Amino acid sequence: MTKSITEQLAERMSEMSFDSLTKEVIEEAKYRLLDIIAVTVPAWEREKSAQIARDYAQIYGAGLEQATLMKVGTRVTAPMAAFANGVAGHSLELDDDHNTMVGHPGIPVVPAVIAAAERANASGRDLILGTIIGYDVVIRTAQAVKAGVLHHTGFHPTGTNGVFGATAGVSKIMGLDVPTTVNALGIAGSQSSGLIQAVNEGVMTKRFHAGWAAHNGVTAATLAQMGFTAPREVLEGAHGWYHAYAGEGTYDLDIILKDWGTLYEIENTAWKPYACNRYSHGPIDCAFDIRRQLDGKVDVNEIESIEVGTYQEALEFTAGPEKVVPRNTFDAQFSTYFAVAVSMLTGRALLDEFSEEKIADPEVLALAKKVTVVADPELQPLYPKLYPARIIMTMRDGRILKAMVRTPKGDPEWTLTRDELLERFRTLAGRVYANDQVEEIISVVTSLEELERVPDLLALLAR
């Protein structure tokens, strides 16, 4: 009998060990873990979605103290910890992103593997390995679908494919054998979910997708360990995931296993330096360039118009009449008009720029109303490998200022340096931790392969 793709994937996962990893990918995984912590811990105080997820986990995850809500300190069941941490970590729109996956790989995976590792009293090495495998599976299963197909069908790959990555990483940490891992991935297929309609309406369910994928990853692996069975052809079967979610002629299953073990997709993942949807990051970089051309002196009254050129997918998700004046902070995170205006005026695009205060700022809103967003046929062919953007700004005195980026800062082509990532961690985590604790967390995570017990890391995060 021919082995299914899920069986081949489970075999490759089984063959992987910490010692088989390159030094470079180990280092990458540690910084990914550090960054997910950074974007999670400030969310509890700022975002209602994180607070609801926290309260839900504390109520309905009580009883078995298996895993910790980061910073909050409450210990709940592992699936519930993965859920709440996943929702919180996706709430600030700062979690990492992958171009050709067209989604966020880290936020469904990391909360799941951390919860599983804490429950299993696993080591730092186990956590690193589970993280790398999780990233590969979520990215590869999404990459196999032609870019844009899942979004246009209405699905959010962070949720629909995130559950496969979360399940894979958790299965590795739990030490599941090949047949049990196949069942776990099969169970994950029946939990795959996430409708992108949330972006159109400015509501919280996009954040739910990440947490629910993380929750379901822990659940799938645990059920499989207990003996629950699932289809071995969950991916390619006649009624499997690709037939149901993508449709015939829209996917290439060879991508899932291609160069497995030599090409680590975690290394091809983009960082998100700005607290909004990544389709707006290129326009923000252009806005920063224009601001530099004006020596930081941006006067709304002197600006006639700003035209942002982008690709069709960005136009569909971050532009349109309803996006010009954000209804709430979620709307602001998905408005190129607002993102360009606030970044050009302030020279920043982090948490304070996407706040209730800023979405009510009359100067920002006045400038946002001068922005138009258009699909540029010259930029379209670069997507999705690159996320290009351009700005043409016309001044009332007749001057025309221009800026363009092939792809935004944070992309593998224009990545954040280790020093920039550490500074980012200090900025974000420093909002809720004292400086000495921030440095202690950095020390533990950047030497994670030396950590004997993952619960010790979570205890540090709970202090």
C-alpha positions in Angstrom: 0.0 0.0 0.0 1.3 3.4 -1.0 2.1 5.6 2.0 -0.1 8.7 2.3 1.4 12.1 2.5 0.6 12.3 6.2 2.4 9.0 6.8 5.5 10.2 4.9 5.3 13.5 6.9 5.0 11.7 10.2 8.0 9.5 9.3 10.2 12.5 8.5 9.1 14.2 11.7 10.1 11.0 13.6 13.5 11.0 12.0 14.3 14.5 13.1 16.3 15.1 16.3 17.8 18.1 18.0 21.3 16.9 17.0 20.2 16.8 13.3 19.5 20.5 13.3 21.9 23.2 12.1 23.2 25.8 14.4 21.6 28.5 12.4 18.0 27.0 12.6 18.4 26.4 16.3 19.3 30.1 16.8 16.4 31.1 14.6 13.9 29.1 16.6 15.1 30.7 19.9 14.5 34.2 18.6 11.1 33.1 17.2 10.1 31.9 20.7 11.5 35.1 22.3 9.5 37.2 19.8 6.2 35.3 20.4 6.7 35.9 24.1 7.3 39.6 23.4 4.1 40.1 21.4 2.0 38.1 23.9 2.7 39.5 27.3 1.6 43.1 26.7 -1.7 42.1 25.1 -3.5 41.2 28.3 -3.6 44.8 29.5 -4.4 46.3 26.1 -6.7 44.1 24.2 -10.3 43.0 25.0 -9.9 39.8 22.9 -7.0 38.7 25.0 -8.8 39.5 28.3 -11.9 37.5 27.2 -9.6 34.5 26.2 -7.8 34.8 29.5 -11.1 34.8 31.5 -12.5 31.9 29.4 -9.4 29.8 30.0 -9.4 30.5 33.7 -13.0 29.5 34.1 -13.2 26.5 31.7 -9.6 25.3 31.9 -9.5 25.1 35.7 -8.9 21.9 37.6 -5.8 20.5 35.9 -2.8 22.9 36.4 -0.9 21.8 33.3 0.3 25.0 31.6 0.6 28.7 32.3 -0.9 31.8 30.8 2.2 33.9 30.0 2.7 36.8 32.5 -0.8 36.2 34.0 0.5 33.2 35.9 -2.7 31.2 36.1 -2.2 27.5 35.4 -4.9 25.7 33.4 -5.3 22.7 31.1 -2.7 22.7 28.3 -5.3 23.2 25.5 -6.7 26.2 27.3 -3.3 27.7 27.9 -2.5 27.3 24.3 -5.8 28.9 23.3 -5.5 32.0 25.6 -1.8 32.6 24.8 -2.5 32.2 21.1 -5.4 34.7 21.1 -3.3 37.2 23.1 -0.2 36.8 20.9 -2.2 37.5 17.7 -4.1 40.5 19.2 -1.4 43.1 18.6 -0.8 42.1 15.0 3.0 41.9 15.7 3.4 38.1 15.4 5.6 36.8 12.5 4.3 36.2 9.0 5.3 34.1 6.0 5.0 35.5 2.4 4.0 32.5 0.4 2.1 30.9 3.2 0.1 34.2 3.3 -0.4 33.8 7.0 1.1 33.7 10.5 3.0 30.5 11.3 4.4 31.2 14.8 1.3 32.1 16.7 -0.7 28.9 16.3 2.5 26.8 16.8 4.4 28.4 19.7 1.6 28.6 22.3 0.8 25.0 21.6 4.3 23.6 21.8 5.0 25.7 25.0 1.9 24.4 26.6 2.7 20.8 25.7 6.3 21.2 26.8 5.3 22.6 30.1 2.8 19.8 30.6 5.4 17.1 29.7 8.1 18.7 31.8 10.1 18.7 28.5 13.5 20.3 27.9 14.5 23.4 26.0 15.9 21.2 23.3 12.5 19.5 23.0 10.8 22.8 22.7 13.2 24.1 20.0 12.7 20.9 17.9 8.9 21.0 18.3 8.9 24.7 17.2 10.9 24.1 14.1 8.8 21.1 13.0 5.6 23.1 13.7 6.7 26.0 11.6 7.6 23.7 8.7 4.2 21.9 8.7 2.0 24.9 9.0 3.9 26.8 6.3 4.3 23.8 3.9 0.7 22.7 4.1 -0.4 26.3 3.3 2.3 26.9 0.6 1.0 23.9 -1.3 -2.1 25.9 -2.2 -1.7 28.6 -4.8 -1.3 32.0 -3.1 -4.5 33.8 -2.5 -6.8 30.8 -3.1 -7.5 30.2 0.6 -8.2 33.9 1.3 -10.4 34.2 -1.7 -12.3 31.1 -0.6 -12.8 32.8 2.7 -10.3 30.9 4.8 -7.5 32.2 7.1 -4.4 30.0 6.7 -3.2 31.0 10.2 -6.2 28.9 11.5 -6.8 26.4 8.8 -3.2 25.3 8.5 -2.0 26.5 11.9 -3.7 23.5 13.4 -1.5 21.1 11.4 1.6 22.9 12.5 0.5 23.0 16.1 -0.4 19.3 16.1 2.9 18.4 14.5 5.0 20.3 17.0 3.0 19.0 20.0 3.2 15.4 18.6 7.0 15.6 18.5 7.2 17.0 22.0 4.9 14.2 23.3 7.1 11.6 21.6 4.3 10.1 19.6 5.2 7.3 17.2 4.5 7.4 13.5 1.0 5.8 13.5 -0.1 7.9 16.4 1.2 11.1 14.7 -0.7 10.2 11.6 -3.9 10.0 13.7 -3.1 13.3 15.4 -2.7 15.0 12.0 -5.9 13.3 10.8 -7.8 14.7 13.8 -6.3 18.1 13.1 -7.8 18.0 9.7 -11.3 17.8 11.2 -10.5 20.8 13.4 -9.2 23.0 10.7 -11.1 26.3 10.7 -11.0 30.1 10.4 -13.0 32.4 8.2 -11.3 35.7 7.2 -14.6 37.6 7.2 -13.5 39.1 10.5 -11.2 41.5 8.6 -14.1 43.0 6.7 -16.1 43.7 9.8 -13.4 44.8 12.3 -14.2 42.0 14.9 -12.2 39.7 17.1 -12.5 36.3 15.5 -9.3 36.6 13.4 -7.4 36.5 16.7 -9.5 33.5 17.8 -8.2 31.6 14.8 -4.7 31.5 16.2 -5.7 30.5 19.7 -8.1 27.9 18.5 -5.5 26.3 16.2 -3.1 26.1 19.1 -5.8 24.6 21.3 -6.8 22.1 18.7 -3.2 21.1 18.1 -2.8 20.1 21.7 -6.2 18.4 21.7 -5.5 16.4 18.5 -2.2 15.0 19.7 -3.6 14.2 23.1 -6.6 12.4 21.6 -4.4 10.4 19.3 -2.2 9.4 22.2 -5.3 8.1 23.9 -6.1 5.9 20.9 -8.5 8.1 18.8 -8.2 7.2 15.1 -8.4 9.4 12.1 -7.9 9.2 8.3 -4.4 8.5 7.0 -5.2 10.4 3.7 -6.6 13.5 5.5 -4.6 15.8 3.2 -4.9 14.2 -0.3 -7.9 11.9 0.0 -11.0 12.2 -2.2 -12.7 14.0 0.7 -9.6 15.3 2.3 -8.4 18.7 3.3 -7.1 20.0 -0.1 -10.2 18.9 -2.0 -12.5 20.5 0.6 -10.6 23.7 1.3 -8.7 24.5 -1.9 -10.3 22.6 -4.8 -8.8 20.7 -7.7 -6.1 22.4 -9.7 -5.1 24.9 -7.0 -2.5 23.0 -5.1 0.8 21.1 -5.5 1.2 18.4 -2.8 4.9 17.9 -3.6 5.7 21.1 -1.8 4.8 19.6 1.5 7.8 17.2 1.6 10.2 19.0 -0.8 13.6 19.5 0.7 12.4 18.4 4.1 15.2 18.5 6.7 17.4 20.7 4.6 15.2 23.7 4.0 13.7 25.0 7.2 10.8 27.4 6.5 11.2 29.0 9.9 14.3 30.7 8.4 12.2 32.1 5.5 9.6 33.7 7.9 9.2 37.5 8.1 9.3 39.5 11.3 6.6 42.2 11.8 8.1 45.4 13.1 4.8 47.3 12.8 1.6 46.6 14.8 -0.8 46.1 11.8 -1.5 43.8 9.0 1.6 43.1 6.9 0.0 44.3 3.7 0.4 47.8 5.1 4.0 47.4 6.1 5.4 48.3 2.7 3.4 51.5 2.6 4.6 52.3 6.1 8.2 52.0 5.0 7.4 54.3 2.1 5.8 56.7 4.5 8.9 56.7 6.7 11.0 57.5 3.5 8.7 60.4 2.6 8.9 61.7 6.2 12.7 61.6 5.9 12.6 63.5 2.7 10.6 66.2 4.6 13.2 66.1 7.5 10.4 64.9 9.8 8.3 68.0 9.2 5.0 66.7 8.0 2.2 69.3 7.8 -1.2 67.9 6.8 -2.3 71.2 5.4 0.6 71.2 2.9 -0.3 67.8 1.5 -2.7 67.6 -1.5 -2.9 63.8 -1.9 -1.1 60.5 -1.2 -1.4 57.6 -3.6 -0.4 54.2 -2.4 0.4 51.6 -5.0 0.2 48.0 -4.0 -1.0 44.5 -5.2 -4.6 43.3 -5.5 -4.6 41.2 -2.4 -3.5 44.1 -0.2 -6.2 46.3 -1.8 -8.9 43.7 -1.0 -8.0 43.4 2.7 -6.7 46.8 3.8 -8.5 49.3 1.5 -12.0 50.4 0.6 -14.3 53.2 1.8 -15.1 51.5 5.1 -11.3 51.4 5.9 -10.6 55.1 5.7 -11.8 56.0 9.2 -11.3 53.0 11.5 -14.2 51.9 13.7 -11.9 50.4 16.3 -8.2 49.4 16.8 -8.8 46.2 14.9 -10.0 48.2 11.9 -6.9 50.4 12.3 -4.7 47.4 12.1 -6.3 46.6 8.7 -6.4 50.1 7.2 -3.6 51.2 4.9 -5.0 54.7 4.9 -4.6 54.9 8.7 -1.3 53.1 8.7 0.3 55.5 6.2 -1.1 58.6 7.9 -0.1 57.7 11.5 3.4 56.5 10.5 4.1 59.5 8.3 3.0 61.9 11.1 4.7 60.2 14.0 7.6 58.3 12.5 6.5 55.2 14.4 4.1 52.3 13.9 4.0 50.3 17.1 1.4 49.8 19.8 0.7 53.4 20.7 0.1 54.3 17.1 -2.7 51.8 16.8 -4.5 52.8 19.9 -7.9 54.2 20.7 -6.3 57.6 21.2 -4.8 57.6 17.7 -7.9 56.4 15.9 -9.6 59.5 17.3 -6.8 61.9 16.5 -8.2 64.5 14.1 -4.8 65.2 12.4 -4.3 61.5 11.7 -7.8 61.1 10.3 -7.5 64.2 8.2 -4.3 62.8 6.6 -5.9 59.4 6.2 -8.7 60.9 4.1 -6.1 62.2 1.7 -4.8 58.7 1.0 -5.9 56.6 -1.9 -4.9 53.0 -2.5 -4.6 51.5 -5.9 -3.5 48.2 -7.4 -0.3 48.7 -9.4 0.1 46.3 -12.3 3.9 46.7 -12.1 4.0 45.5 -8.5 1.5 42.6 -8.8 4.0 40.1 -10.4 6.3 40.4 -7.3 3.6 39.1 -5.0 3.6 36.8 -2.9 7.3 36.2 -2.9 7.7 39.9 -2.1 5.2 42.4 -0.7 6.1 45.6 -2.6 4.6 49.1 -2.3 5.1 52.7 -3.6 3.9 56.1 -2.6 3.4 59.2 -4.7 2.7 62.3 -2.6 1.6 65.5 -4.2 2.2 68.7 -2.2 0.0 71.8 -2.6 3.0 73.8 -3.8 3.3 71.4 -6.7 6.2 69.2 -5.4 5.9 65.5 -5.9 7.6 63.1 -3.4 8.0 59.4 -4.2 9.1 56.3 -2.4 9.1 52.6 -3.1 10.1 49.3 -1.5 10.4 45.9 -3.1 9.4 44.3 0.2 8.9 45.6 3.7 11.3 45.7 6.6 11.2 42.4 8.5 11.1 40.3 5.3 14.0 37.8 4.8 15.3 40.2 2.1 15.4 43.0 4.7 15.4 41.2 8.0 15.6 42.5 11.5 19.1 42.0 13.0 19.5 40.1 16.3 20.2 43.5 18.0 17.0 44.9 16.6 15.1 41.9 17.8 16.5 42.2 21.3 15.6 45.9 21.4 12.1 45.0 20.2 11.8 42.5 23.0 13.0 45.0 25.6 10.5 47.5 24.3 7.5 45.2 24.3 8.2 43.0 27.3 9.5 46.1 29.1 5.9 47.4 29.2 5.0 44.7 31.8 8.3 43.4 33.3 11.0 45.2 35.2 14.3 45.6 33.3 16.2 42.9 35.3 13.4 40.4 34.5 13.5 41.3 30.9 17.2 40.6 30.7 16.7 37.3 32.6 14.1 36.1 30.1 16.4 37.0 27.2 19.2 35.1 28.9 17.1 32.0 29.4 15.5 31.9 25.9 18.7 32.7 24.0 20.4 29.8 25.7 17.3 27.6 25.6 19.1 24.4 24.6 20.7 24.4 28.1 17.3 24.6 29.9 16.4 21.3 31.5 12.8 22.1 32.3 10.4 24.2 30.2 8.3 24.8 33.4 11.1 26.9 34.7 10.8 29.3 31.8 7.0 29.7 32.4 7.6 30.3 36.1 9.9 33.1 35.1 7.3 34.6 32.7 4.7 34.4 35.5 6.7 36.4 38.0 
